[in-house]
Amino acid sequence: MSTEPVTKRLPATDRRQQLLETALDLFAQNGFAATTTKEIAAAAGVTEAIIFRHFPSKQDLYSAVLTLKHESGEIPAHVARWQELMDANDDRGLFRAIITKFLTDYRRDPRPHRVLLFAALEGHETALREHRQRAFPVYERLCQYVSRRQSEGAFRSGNPGALILSIVGPAAYYAQATALFGFASGVGDEQMVEEFVQILMKGIQA
């Protein structure tokens, strides 16, 4: 008796999305090295041949998983909103939007963050390099904003990159601690965002 899965026929775009979601689940649970295309195929209810019809290799599938959020247009939309706040010199609004995004991302779907953590632990340099290439232009844009606000006398002098990391770092760690490590702060996300913004503004204002 055949043990091959009975594959339900789906349009190519739907099948590709299904495979990406299934692969995201398994890569987030086990990392790249410990996840096989055979396991992904079994979880998706298809044969490995179906996977390789859409993705030439496991590495190609992994790369596509890592770019899911970028393909959705979600991140460019956030960056566009941040640019509006920068154009208006709305410092509090900008910091609030950045911190809120980090917390919301972890609350809604921690899987992409788990995949990146696995990539770092496994030394998967290709994945990390691709992530840096996407993130660095945003980081540079924010640094340019901080530098401008310093020249205008709104922020105290200092390294712009350090200031940006002081926004992202605490928010990212708090999101990890609560979403991945089970830490219960007893404080709602909205209140925590406002606390972070208040601390930042007191620390950077000229």
C-alpha positions in Angstrom: 0.0 0.0 0.0 1.4 3.4 -1.0 2.5 5.7 1.8 2.9 8.7 -0.5 0.7 11.7 0.7 -2.4 12.4 -1.3 -1.7 15.9 -2.6 -4.6 18.3 -3.0 -4.3 20.3 -6.1 -3.8 24.0 -5.4 -3.0 27.0 -7.7 0.8 27.5 -7.9 0.7 30.8 -5.8 -1.4 29.1 -3.1 0.8 26.1 -3.0 4.0 28.2 -2.7 2.4 30.2 0.1 1.4 27.0 1.9 5.0 25.6 1.6 6.4 28.9 2.9 4.1 28.9 6.0 4.9 25.2 6.7 8.6 25.7 6.3 8.4 28.8 8.5 6.8 26.7 11.3 9.5 24.0 11.2 12.5 26.4 10.7 11.2 28.4 13.7 10.9 25.2 15.8 14.1 23.4 14.8 16.4 25.8 12.9 17.7 25.3 9.4 20.1 22.4 10.0 17.7 20.2 11.9 14.8 20.7 9.4 14.6 18.5 6.3 12.7 19.0 3.1 11.1 15.6 3.8 9.7 16.8 7.1 8.4 20.0 5.4 6.8 18.0 2.7 5.1 15.6 5.2 3.8 18.5 7.2 2.4 20.2 4.1 0.9 16.9 2.9 2.9 16.9 -0.4 5.9 15.1 -1.8 9.4 16.5 -1.8 9.1 16.8 -5.6 6.4 19.4 -5.1 8.8 21.5 -2.9 11.5 21.3 -5.5 9.1 22.3 -8.2 8.7 25.6 -6.4 12.1 26.0 -4.7 15.3 24.5 -6.4 16.9 23.8 -3.0 16.4 23.9 0.8 18.5 27.0 0.9 16.2 28.7 -1.7 13.2 27.8 0.4 14.9 29.1 3.5 15.8 32.4 1.8 12.2 32.8 0.7 11.0 32.2 4.2 13.3 35.0 5.5 11.9 37.5 2.9 8.2 36.7 3.5 7.6 39.9 5.5 9.4 42.1 3.0 7.4 40.6 0.1 4.2 41.4 1.9 5.0 45.1 1.7 4.5 45.5 5.5 8.0 46.7 6.3 8.1 49.4 3.5 4.7 50.7 4.8 6.2 51.0 8.3 9.2 52.8 7.0 7.1 55.2 5.0 5.1 56.0 8.1 8.4 56.6 10.0 9.5 58.9 7.3 6.3 61.0 7.7 7.1 61.4 11.4 10.7 62.3 10.6 9.6 64.9 8.1 7.3 66.4 10.8 10.1 66.3 13.5 7.7 64.2 15.6 10.4 62.6 17.8 8.0 61.1 20.3 5.8 59.8 17.5 8.7 58.2 15.7 10.1 56.5 18.8 6.6 55.3 19.7 6.0 53.9 16.2 9.4 52.0 16.2 8.9 50.5 19.6 5.3 49.6 18.9 6.3 47.8 15.7 8.8 45.6 17.6 6.3 44.6 20.2 3.5 44.1 17.8 5.7 41.9 15.5 6.5 39.5 18.4 2.9 39.4 19.7 1.5 38.7 16.3 4.0 36.1 15.0 7.3 35.3 16.7 8.3 32.7 14.1 10.4 35.0 11.9 12.3 36.2 15.0 12.9 32.6 16.1 14.2 31.7 12.6 16.7 34.6 12.8 17.8 33.6 16.3 18.4 30.1 15.0 20.4 31.5 12.1 22.7 33.4 14.5 23.1 30.3 16.7 23.9 28.1 13.7 26.2 30.6 12.1 24.1 30.7 9.0 26.0 33.7 7.5 24.0 33.8 4.3 20.7 34.4 6.1 22.3 36.9 8.5 23.9 38.8 5.6 20.6 39.0 3.7 18.9 40.3 6.9 21.6 43.0 7.4 21.3 44.1 3.8 17.6 44.7 4.3 17.9 46.3 7.7 20.9 48.6 7.2 19.3 51.2 4.9 16.5 51.7 7.4 19.1 52.0 10.2 21.1 54.6 8.1 18.0 56.6 7.5 17.2 56.8 11.2 20.8 57.8 12.0 20.6 60.6 9.5 17.4 61.8 11.2 19.1 61.8 14.6 22.1 63.6 13.2 19.8 66.3 11.7 18.0 66.7 15.0 21.3 67.1 16.8 22.4 69.8 14.5 19.0 71.6 15.1 19.6 71.5 18.8 16.8 69.1 19.6 19.0 66.1 20.7 22.1 66.2 22.8 25.4 65.4 21.0 26.5 61.8 20.7 26.8 58.9 18.3 23.5 58.7 16.3 23.9 54.9 15.9 24.0 54.5 19.7 20.8 56.5 20.1 19.0 54.3 17.5 20.2 51.2 19.2 19.0 52.6 22.5 15.5 52.7 20.9 15.6 49.3 19.2 17.6 47.3 21.8 15.3 47.6 24.9 12.2 47.1 22.8 13.6 44.0 21.1 14.8 42.5 24.3 11.5 43.2 26.1 9.6 41.6 23.2 11.9 38.5 23.3 11.7 38.2 27.1 7.9 38.3 27.1 7.1 36.5 23.8 9.8 33.8 23.8 11.1 33.4 27.3 7.8 33.6 29.2 8.7 36.6 31.3 5.6 38.3 32.7 6.2 42.0 33.4 2.7 42.7 34.7 2.6 45.8 32.5 0.5 46.2 29.3 2.3 46.8 26.0 0.9 50.3 25.6 2.0 51.4 29.0 5.5 49.9 28.4 5.8 51.7 25.1 5.1 55.0 26.8 7.6 54.2 29.5 10.3 53.5 26.9 9.5 56.7 25.0 9.6 58.8 28.2 13.0 57.3 29.2 14.4 57.9 25.8 13.2 61.5 25.6 14.6 62.3 29.0 17.9 60.8 28.0 18.4 62.4 24.6 16.9 65.9 24.7 19.4 68.7 24.6 
